[in-house]
Amino acid sequence: MSTLDELSRQALAAIAAADDLAELDRVRVTFTGKRSELVGIQATMRDLEPADRKDLGQQLNAFRTAFQEAFDARRDALADAALTERLEGERLDLTLPPRRVPPGRPHLLTQVEEEMLSVFTGMGYRVAEGPEAEAGAYNFDLLNIEPDHPARQEMDTIYVDGFEDVVRGVMHVDDLDARDEAADVTTEIAEISLDYGATSLDTIRQMVAMNLGISLLPALYVRSEVQPNQMVTSRPLDGPQPFRAVGMVWRERAARGADYRELAQAIRQILRQTTPEVTVVD
């Protein structure tokens, strides 16, 4: 057996014995690298006769072909085995129960808002909701905001393109007040109420009834609450009577100035007819 045949047998055996890709690469370097025995055999070709050189060249080509085929086959087998081992080791077991995700909770600001709403609704207030885009009538006109008021400027109010009378986003004022007032006017009938219950005047009257002292009370309150129940005794004052002035005031250029004047006249008529204690001034 020639040296090249023996080298081929050793190389094929080493390839078959390689257990991983790293060892297989070391086999390649050992038998075909720059310092391998194969390179030494190739170097002897320049000293051979042409016929012997041709014969050795064919043997070298046969060695390289056999080595490369065995090397490629073993490399593919080892790569498949490594991939299979990796897949087996990293396989996800879907039969295990999933990790429990702790339930969330409302944001801190949301909790504060809900608590505030609970407090105020418990005091008798109600929550009002309105649209994100509002008509100018509710946002300005019904709140007596004049056309040249700074609140109508674009630096404070966002307008909808194509709609001069529609406001969107965060309005400069609270349009819900106008909406609620308009709804109340359409669903309720205005009436005069002389009920002073649950006021500071009622508290003062009860304190007087408990012999805690005397007090000055408005004439309207005396007629409405003091005289009917006889809880305390009332006496008019001699000499000049203390009084306070109450009036209506609105801007001279107010858009609804005529309505305000009509309302003021109606109030004067009602006071003259029902409250002789009040001095009405035109």
C-alpha positions as a printed Julia matrix, in Angstrom:
282×3 Matrix{Float64}:
   0.0     0.0     0.0
   1.39    3.42   -1.03
   1.88    6.33    1.34
  -1.04    8.23   -0.22
  -3.36    5.23    0.16
  -2.43    4.92    3.83
  -2.94    8.66    4.33
  -6.39    8.44    2.72
  -7.36    5.54    4.99
  -6.27    7.49    8.1
  -8.06   10.66    6.98
 -11.35    8.89    6.29
 -11.14    7.09    9.63
 -10.47   10.37   11.46
 -13.42   12.01    9.72
 -15.72    9.19   10.75
 -14.46    9.36   14.35
 -15.02   13.12   14.76
 -17.7    13.74   17.4
 -18.36   17.45   16.77
 -17.73   20.19   14.25
 -14.68   21.54   16.08
 -12.93   18.15   16.02
 -13.9    17.69   12.36
 -12.24   20.99   11.5
  -9.06   19.87   13.27
  -9.06   16.74   11.09
  -9.26   18.94    7.99
  -6.28   21.02    9.09
  -4.26   17.89   10.0
  -4.68   16.14    6.65
  -5.03   19.04    4.18
  -3.51   22.08    5.92
  -0.34   23.92    4.86
   1.79   21.77    7.18
   0.07   18.48    6.44
   1.68   15.37    4.99
  -0.37   15.86    1.84
   1.44   19.12    1.05
   4.79   17.28    1.39
   3.66   14.65   -1.08
   2.58   17.36   -3.53
   6.03   18.95   -3.28
   7.69   15.76   -4.6
   5.9    16.05   -7.94
   8.49   18.47   -9.34
  11.19   15.78   -9.0
   9.24   13.03  -10.8
   9.23   11.99  -14.4
   6.28   13.21  -16.45
   4.6     9.82  -16.49
   5.04    9.39  -12.71
   3.94   13.01  -12.14
   0.71   12.33  -14.02
   0.09    9.2   -12.03
   0.66   10.98   -8.7
  -1.57   13.84   -9.76
  -4.46   11.47  -10.41
  -3.92    9.86   -7.01
  -3.9    13.27   -5.32
  -7.14   14.28   -7.05
  -8.75   11.02   -5.98
  -7.61   11.67   -2.4
  -9.03   15.2    -2.4
 -12.36   14.05   -3.86
 -12.76   11.21   -1.36
 -11.7    13.44    1.54
 -14.06   16.29    0.58
 -17.06   14.0     0.1
 -16.48   12.29    3.45
 -15.85   15.65    5.14
 -19.06   17.22    3.76
 -21.19   14.24    4.7
 -19.8    14.13    8.25
 -20.17   17.91    8.65
 -23.84   17.8     7.61
 -24.5    14.89    9.96
 -22.84   16.63   12.9
 -24.69   19.92   12.15
 -28.04   18.12   12.07
 -27.25   16.34   15.33
 -26.26   19.64   16.99
 -29.45   21.33   15.8
 -31.59   18.44   17.02
 -29.91   18.52   20.42
 -30.43   22.28   20.66
 -34.09   22.02   19.73
 -34.64   19.31   22.28
 -32.92   21.31   25.0
 -34.73   24.59   24.25
 -38.18   23.16   23.56
 -41.03   25.04   25.28
 -43.31   22.8    27.28
 -46.76   24.18   26.51
 -48.39   21.84   29.03
 -47.13   23.95   31.93
 -49.59   26.48   33.37
 -48.88   30.1    32.3
 -47.37   32.6    34.69
 -50.05   34.57   36.5
 -50.13   38.26   35.63
 -51.1    40.36   38.66
 -54.25   42.42   38.01
 -53.79   46.14   37.53
 -55.42   48.95   39.43
 -56.61   52.45   38.59
 -54.0    55.16   38.19
 -53.38   57.32   41.25
 -54.95   60.36   39.56
 -57.99   58.28   38.63
 -58.36   57.17   42.25
 -58.18   60.78   43.44
 -60.76   61.84   40.84
 -63.16   59.06   41.82
 -62.81   59.91   45.52
 -63.47   63.6    44.85
 -66.54   62.77   42.76
 -67.8    60.5    45.54
 -67.42   63.29   48.11
 -69.15   65.97   46.04
 -71.98   63.73   44.84
 -72.56   62.8    48.48
 -72.97   66.51   49.21
 -75.68   66.81   46.57
 -73.66   67.85   43.56
 -73.97   66.04   40.24
 -71.47   65.23   37.52
 -72.03   67.0    34.19
 -70.54   65.76   30.95
 -70.35   67.63   27.68
 -69.07   67.27   24.12
 -65.47   67.82   23.07
 -66.65   70.31   20.43
 -69.08   72.97   21.61
 -71.23   75.6    19.94
 -70.25   79.2    20.48
 -73.68   79.96   21.92
 -73.06   77.74   24.96
 -69.39   78.61   25.23
 -69.69   82.39   24.9
 -73.09   83.95   24.16
 -75.14   82.44   27.0
 -72.33   83.34   29.41
 -72.5    86.99   28.29
 -69.01   87.0    26.75
 -68.85   89.84   24.26
 -67.61   89.35   20.66
 -64.39   91.29   21.37
 -63.66   89.5    24.65
 -60.1    88.04   24.88
 -61.58   84.6    25.57
 -62.76   84.44   21.95
 -59.26   84.91   20.56
 -57.48   81.93   19.03
 -54.67   82.16   21.56
 -57.14   81.01   24.24
 -59.71   79.03   22.22
 -59.38   76.41   19.48
 -61.86   76.67   16.6
 -62.95   73.95   14.17
 -61.91   74.59   10.58
 -64.9    75.54    8.45
 -67.14   76.28   11.45
 -66.81   79.78   12.85
 -69.22   79.06   15.69
 -67.83   75.69   16.87
 -65.16   75.46   19.56
 -63.16   72.31   20.28
 -60.57   71.11   22.77
 -60.09   72.8    26.14
 -62.39   75.8    26.18
 -61.49   79.06   27.92
 -64.62   78.84   30.08
 -66.89   76.08   31.34
 -69.6    75.58   28.71
 -71.34   72.98   30.89
 -72.63   75.73   33.17
 -74.54   77.28   30.29
 -75.78   73.88   29.12
 -77.08   72.94   32.57
 -78.72   76.31   33.12
 -80.43   76.11   29.73
 -81.65   72.6    30.53
 -82.98   73.7    33.91
 -84.85   76.64   32.41
 -86.57   74.39   29.88
 -87.59   71.77   32.46
 -88.47   73.84   35.51
 -90.85   76.73   36.26
 -89.33   79.68   38.13
 -91.06   80.6    41.38
 -90.44   82.86   44.36
 -89.28   81.01   47.45
 -89.28   82.56   50.91
 -87.8    79.44   52.5
 -84.68   80.26   54.5
 -84.23   76.77   55.93
 -80.7    75.39   56.46
 -79.14   78.86   56.32
 -77.07   80.85   58.79
 -80.21   82.92   59.58
 -81.99   79.76   60.67
 -79.04   78.89   62.9
 -79.11   82.34   64.53
 -82.87   82.05   65.16
 -82.39   78.71   66.91
 -79.56   80.13   69.03
 -81.84   82.98   70.14
 -84.55   80.43   70.97
 -82.04   78.64   73.23
 -81.52   81.86   75.27
 -78.04   82.4    73.9
 -78.67   86.09   73.24
 -80.44   88.44   70.83
 -79.78   89.2    67.18
 -80.73   91.45   64.27
 -82.61   89.62   61.5
 -83.76   90.81   58.06
 -87.4    91.9    57.85
 -88.17   89.36   55.09
 -86.82   86.55   57.23
 -88.81   87.71   60.25
 -92.04   87.63   58.23
 -91.24   84.24   56.65
 -89.78   82.27   59.56
 -90.01   84.09   62.89
 -93.59   85.3    63.07
 -95.37   82.08   61.9
 -93.85   79.65   64.45
 -93.51   81.93   67.5
 -90.22   80.29   68.46
 -88.79   83.68   69.29
 -90.27   87.15   69.77
 -89.48   89.86   67.25
 -89.56   93.6    67.87
 -89.12   96.37   65.26
 -86.33   98.89   65.76
 -87.11  102.52   66.55
 -85.48  105.25   64.55
 -83.49  104.8    61.33
 -83.64  101.22   60.06
 -80.44   99.42   59.02
 -80.58   98.22   55.43
 -78.52   96.86   52.58
 -78.82   97.6    48.86
 -79.16   94.84   46.26
 -79.08   95.53   42.53
 -78.48   94.08   39.09
 -75.43   95.15   37.11
 -74.47   94.27   33.53
 -72.17   95.59   30.86
 -73.46   98.48   28.82
 -72.68   96.65   25.58
 -73.93   93.27   26.75
 -75.45   91.19   23.94
 -78.57   90.53   26.06
 -78.85   93.92   27.67
 -82.5    94.28   26.66
 -83.33   90.95   28.33
 -81.58   92.05   31.53
 -83.54   95.29   31.65
 -86.81   93.39   31.17
 -85.83   90.98   33.94
 -84.99   93.85   36.3
 -88.39   95.46   35.66
 -90.15   92.16   36.38
 -88.25   91.83   39.67
 -89.29   95.34   40.67
 -92.96   94.56   40.03
 -92.82   91.34   42.03
 -91.11   93.03   44.99
 -93.67   95.88   45.05
 -96.54   93.35   45.09
 -95.18   90.8    47.59
 -92.59   92.44   49.85
 -93.67   95.71   51.46
 -90.54   95.59   53.62
 -88.38   96.23   50.55
 -87.92   99.72   49.1
 -87.78   99.41   45.32
 -85.83  102.05   43.38
 -86.34  102.51   39.61
